[in-house]
Amino acid sequence: MIFNNAWKILSVGLLAASAHAVCPTTADVTSTTACTATAIKAELQRLGCEIGQIPSDEAIKKACKAASTEFGSITNNHYQFDKNYMDGGTAWNDDGTTKFVDIDEDRINRVNSAVAVSSPILWPEYEALDEYLKIEATDETDAGNYGPSYMSNFNLTESCQLNTVMCCFTNKRDNTAVDDNTDVCSHDLRDSRRSNHIQRGWAEYDSNTDTYCTGFTWSDDEDDASNRYKGNSLFDISFLNTVENGYIKNVPSAPMCSCIEKMPVVTSAACRKTIVSDESVTFHIEANELLVKSIDATVAFEDCDTKLEVFTEELVPSQITGSNSCDNEREAMRNEKFWVDGDNSYLEVDEAEWTKFIGQGLLYYPIAPGEDGLKAADVEFRTALGVASTSFIVRRVCSQCMPSHRDIYYRRFTAVPPADEYNLLDLFLNDWVDTNNTRGVDFNLYDSYEDALAGEADTEDSTDPNAWKYCNFNRGNIGFPRDCNKDTVGKYYQYNTYKKGRRSPRYAYDNAFYTKAA
């Protein structure tokens, strides 16, 4: 046996031998009825139990629960493993390089054949969460009254108001593509913060990744079989899907399986249903307490006749759009987050053409520290630029600068003094000076590489119309390009500095310099 309480589930009940209806206080009786408060109370009355012998509704529910299989006993790996699996982060969710060990896969198969198709599996509750939930109580009056210890993915008291669970998979254990049945649109990261560990934000997804989503729903009626066997349904679309169909991996930043409120918005999803028939329960009354020995049924998992978004129309368009496009959902998400489209501050630099030499912040790329490191780097910098040819171009990218200063090209026209006399790299990093660096004579600044490549130094008769018109210099520990601007007035706080212990302005901190010989 694979469960300590398996005798409760798999034992065969004995029919009462008495020819007359007698309240079963000494021997088990098996009745062809569901294990619900309504059905059991009616059966006890039919068997001749007196009012004082019939337990309360809560006592009956507790007895039925005790005779069902705990969800945590399926893997027998404790709460944290089950939680990580549902989020997509265990070895069971890995690709073909880390497959199920035989004993794990065999366990799921045995649960399926011996339990999931013949008796109820409870909704995911874990005793290990009891103390955690007590600590989370913020109202003193709630101390010790925190309700069932549900896994956060499936918290019926918090985020399962749509009575629907969905799993979305992006890979298979053999590294082949899943059966692509949906597009993933967007996801509010706060909805699943206990899975992705991100407090707030949102994600948008392209439509190129194969994704398979499937789910099920249940009735609000506690006596309905879809409600009582929803733990079996969860087993079907999660663990059993991984073993039988090889489905693994979650959509990035979202759980793999969860109540649908915590899942990303998708365009469609497959639908599964659990069919329950031939129910029976074996029980007796002892000291006016109901003892349920076993609950037996025929349980089958089937595809719905239609997709999940049609089967549960109230979900459209909140979590399943039911359309072939994510455009409207993405626009709605951006509006909800007060997103205003603007210039993309994070430029994509073709590093096949441009070589990053040094960078800060998100564009970090180091050189050796100290004065000696700066001197050695200057020699490498000159070589990378082809300084010996006189004419060269330096590119600075600054992702958080104002649009006018995000991408600047420095075009050199005159020869640079030798390295032992003049540190060219330090001119850009820390000390933007006009010594051997006069605008219009030694250099000009441009908005594009093409303009820089075609640029010319000023003459008595003309100036380059594409060159920037203003520059200033000579303030200690301020690097490129100080307040230089394409207009005739300066633009403040767009400079960088790499001096130890001094930080660039907030707007210019994420910057990098690139080299490319002219």
Buried (B, 14 or more C-beta within 10 A) or exposed (E): EEBEBBEBBBBEBEEBEEEEEBBBEEEBBBBEBBBBBEBBBBBBBEBEBEEEBBBEEEBBBBBBBBBBBBBBBBBBBEBEBBBBBBBBBBEBBBBEEEBBEEEBBEBBEBBBEBBBBBBBBBBBBBEEBBEEBBEEEEEEEEEEEBEBBBBBBBBBEEBBEBBBBBBBBBBBBEEEEBEBBBBBBBBBBEBBBBBBEEEEEBBBBEBEBBBBBBBBBBEEEEEBBBBBBBBBBBBBBBBBBBBEBBBBBBBBBBBBBBBBBBBBBBBBBBBBBBEBEEBBBBBBBEEEEBBBBBBBBEBEBEEBEEBBBBBBEEBEBEBBBBBEEBEEBBEBBBEEEEEEEEEEBEEEBEEEEBBBBBBBBEBEEEBEEEEEEBBBBBBBBBEBBBBEEEBBBBBBBBBBBBEBBBBBBBBBBEEBEEBEEBBBBBBBBBBBBEEBBBBBEBBBBBBEBEBBBEBBBBEEEEEBEBBBBBBBBEEEEBBBBBBBBBEEEBBEEBBBBBBEEEEBBEBBBBBBBBBBEB
